[in-house]
Amino acid sequence: MCGQSIETQKAFWDGRYQEEGRIWGDEPSKTAGMALAAFRRHYVESILVPGAGYGRNARLFSESGFNVDGVEISDAALQLAKVFDSKTTFHFGSALDMSFVDKNFDAVYGYNVMHLFRQADRQRFLEACWNKLKDGGFIFLTVFSEMEESFGRGGEVEPNTFESKPGRPVHYFTDDDLREHLRSFDIIETGVVADPEDHGDGPHTHTLRYILARKPRESVSE
């Protein structure tokens, strides 16, 4: 089945950023620090951040000396990013097709983006990331796990994908599911991390899955 239209996604995020501003505060996710350490170990120099928002996580990388580009579908978020994260190069557009970014990268960091799509669009997202990675490049993704408190809320529109709000699907990943999604990559590490946030209903902690993987060097981009 088809996922949300680009227009629907843009309208949702524009509305949220206009209403809530820097929704998740100024500090990066705990997982951005994990990705930073992994990227340093593997001598990464350039990083692409799809669904970059106002730059909460991208700024950690850019201020740490990496060359960072962010992709964001919300004009409202990009207006916030101009003030919040001046070192990252931001591009307006969808994470489902990043062909408008005219270079490839050593690494991709995607924070809680892939679980917002239904099956077909999750594959589109991964293909878009694949096509922006250099051969041998790294990808670090975080997603909601099946251990999230919100798991099972709303109508189940696909296996382990629920709409607690109409038109807003959320997919909850098991480890096997996450590995299957990235089967085209060489998987280095997966795990679970407790990621604290303070927004909306106040302080709470998400139980996320993360994966670090590598695009095979012999691969050829489609």
N, C-alpha and C positions, 0 to 999 in steps of 0.2 A: 504494500500500500504506500501511497505517497506520504511524505512528511509535510511539515509546515512549509508554507511558501516563504521566500526571502522577505517579502513585504510584511508578512505576519510576524516573523522573527524581529525585524527591524522595529516595527511598531511597539512590540512588547518591551524591548530593551530601551528604546527611546523614552517610553513612558516611565519606566522604572528609574532610569538615571535622572530624568527631569524631576521626578518626585523625591528621590532619596539621595541624590548627589553621589558622593564617594561612599557607596553603600557599605563596603567591607572595611572601611577605615584606610589608614595609610600604611600599615605594616603588611609585608608580604606574607603569603601562606607559608607555613612550616615546610611544605613540600617544595617550595621554590628554593629554600636553602639546601634541601636534599639534592635537587637537580643541579644547583650551582656546584656543589661538591663533586657530583658525578661528571659534570661537564669539564671541570678543571682537571680531573683525573685523566680524562680522555683528550685533553689539549684542544678543546673546542674554542673557536674564536668568534663565530657568528651564530646567532640564535634567532629563530622565528617564533613569535608568540601569537598563535591564533586565538581569537576571542579575548583580546588583550584588555578590554575595558578601558579604564582610565590610567592603566599602567601600574597597578599595585604590585604585580609580580615582575613585570618587564623592567621596572626601575631598578630592582635589585640587581639584575643582570647588567644593565647598562652602566650603573654606578660602580660595578665590580670590574669594569674594563672590557666587557664584551661588546661586539657590534650587534645591536638588537633592532629588529623590525617587529612591529606589532600589526595585526589585522583585526579590525573591529567594525561591526555592522551598524553600531549606534552613533549617529552624529552627536548626540548629547554626551556620550562617553568621550568622544574625541575632543569635544570642547573642554571637558574637564582635564583630559590628558595634556593639553597644551600648557597648562599651568603646572600640573603635578609631575610630569615626566618629560622634560625637555630634551633628554639625551636619546630617547628611543625614536626611531623613524616609524610613524604610524601610517597605515594605509586603510582607506575606507573600503569595505567590501565584506563578503561572506567567507567564513572559514570553509565552506563547502566547495569553493572554487577559487583558489588563490593564484591563478595564472597571471593576474594583473601585477603580482610582485615579480619584478624582472631579474631575479637572481636566486641562486640556491644557497643552502645553509648547511653549516656543520651540525646543527641540532635544532630540534623543535621541542618547545615546552608548552603543553596544553593542559591548563588547569580547569577541571570540571566543565569541559566543553562537550566531549563526546557523549556523555550520558543524557544530554538534552535533545538528542535526535532519535528518531525511530530507525529501524534496521537499515533501510536503504540509504538514509542520509548518514548514518554512522560509517558505512562503507565509502560514501562520497568523501566524508571528512578524512578518513585514513588515506584514501587515494590522493587527495589534495596535499596532505602532509608528505606522503611518499614522493610526490612530484616536485616538492620544494626542497627535499633533502639531497645533498650530495651522496654519491655512492660511499658507503662506509659511515654515513652520518647517523646521529643518535636521536632517539625520540623518547621523551619522558612525559607520560600522561597520567593524570589523576581522574578518578571517576567515583561516583557513589557506589558503595558496596551493598550487598544484600543484608548487611547488618545495620543499615541506616534505620532510624526510628520511623521514618516515613515510608519504608518499604511496605507495599500492599495497599497504600491509601489511594482511593479513587478507582476508576474503571481500568481494568487491564486491557490495553489496546493491542499489545503484543506480549509474548512471553517475557515476564519480569520487567515490563514497561507499563507504567501506570500514569494516568492523568488525574492528579489531585485537583488541578484546575483545568477547565476546558481549553483544549488546544495547546497545552503545555505538558508534553510527555517527559517522563524521567525514566531512564533505564538503570536497573540495579545489577551490578556485575558480580558474579562469582569469579574466582581465580581462573577456573577452566574457561569460562566465557571470555574473559579478558585476553587470555592467551590465544583463544581461537580467533578473536578479532584481529590480532596482530600476527597471525600465522605466517605472513609473508616476510616478516622481520626475523632477525636472529635475536631471541629474547635473552637478555642478560640477567634480569632480576625482576621479581614481583614481590609485593608485600602489602601490608595493611598499616595505615597510619591514622592516629587520632588528630584531627585538624581543628583547633578551636577557632570560633568566630564570635563576633559580638555585633549583631545588627537585627533589625526587625523586632523579634520577640526577646531580645537580650542575649546574654552569653549562652552559647551552646557548642557542642562538639560534633563534627561530622566524622563518621568512620569511612575513610576513603581507601580505595585500592589504588596502587600506583604500579606502573610498569616502566622499566628502562629497557630499550631494545635498540637494535642497530640495523640499518638498511644494508643488505649484503653488497659487498664491493663489486661483484660481477653483475649486479642488476642493471637493467636498462629501463629508464623512465618511459612511461607510456606517452 
